[in-house]
């Protein structure tokens, strides 16, 4: 066996184990089931595909290593059934992952009522699988299908249906990748209205996964087009197999431990009628907040930062600020966006950087100690905010002349 064949053979049981383990862990979770059930079903569907690939590779190795010309008849039925299950499983992958992303980035609890629309293609694939199961083995083994063969018409219909599903699968991947990237963009914009620190809930790993799926879509679509045109293309099976295992592992690793951004931050004001819609859409045309009232709220917000140093809380949210100044979170958001002219995220981090600059210039503490003291919870977020507000690096600021050099890094 070649190295490529060995890697391909090992990847199937490894991927199957990852998929089954991840599905098991996710189904055991009792919190946020509307979020984790779609991801668990995603891994189950992937497990069906990997089990089929594993049995197919095993059957192929058996045929090559013995004098038998075919599999034992007892295995024909299970293999055909598993092959039929791969049709809907393949077309369920992208919708299931999208439903996971959708539930993870929602401010309200996800609804099950839109599921049937997403799974219509998978349902059609299941319908196609039924006549496939009725075809005799000798018809399935014939390539090309002879017009004189029994069930030739049904076999041709199934073949064309499978070709159509293959083309649709590539279109489906493209659509869900675009939808996922757009949802993540709007989700992160929304986070800045609600949180002062967003590092752990920005879902950057899903961005990377979606982009890699886009690359996979491009390569496989070009390969499919070349095949349909009868052209020879570069064999990328080994690279595709290894990248598939890596993507599945990353999805399991991050998906199991990822928490939703909005789950614990729900206030009664946020759940009521038009105010919620205005806050979500950034429109306040029907708000009862007057200019004078907004000015007073802006003064309260400034006082909370200047006197109480509320920005030093690394987990500060819009709801925390609203509670601190005893004001509706909707009004606080409107004041920040319209009167002050900043998102909650930018406003709080501006106060943090202002304090950090003062500490750097007046104390001998290390830069990262100061960064954590003023409310940042990571090095990257501090340096990014500092460069945005100051226009340079913190190391360029003057330090106290009597500062004692410390061994810890800056």
Secondary structure, DSSP 8 states (H G I E B T S, - for coil): --HHHHHHHHHHHHHHHHHHHHHHHHHH--SSHHHHHHHHHHHHHHHHHHHHHHHHHHHHHHHHHSS-SS--HHHHHHHHHHHHHHHHHHHHHHHHHHHHHHHHT-SS---STTHHHHTHHHHHHHHHHHHHHHS-HHHHH-SS--TTSTTHHHHHHHHHHHHHHHHHHHHHHHHHHHHHHHHHHHHHHHHHHHBS--GGGS-HHHHHHHHHHHHHHHHHHHHHHHHHTT------HHHHHHHHHHHHHHHHHHHHH---SSTT---TGGGSHHHHHHHHHT--TT----HHHHHHHHHHHHHHHHTT-GGG-TT-BHHHHHHHTT--HHHHHHIIIIII-S-HHHHHHHHHHHHHHHHHHH--S-HHHHHHHTT--SHHHHHHHHHHHHSS-GGGS---TT----SS--
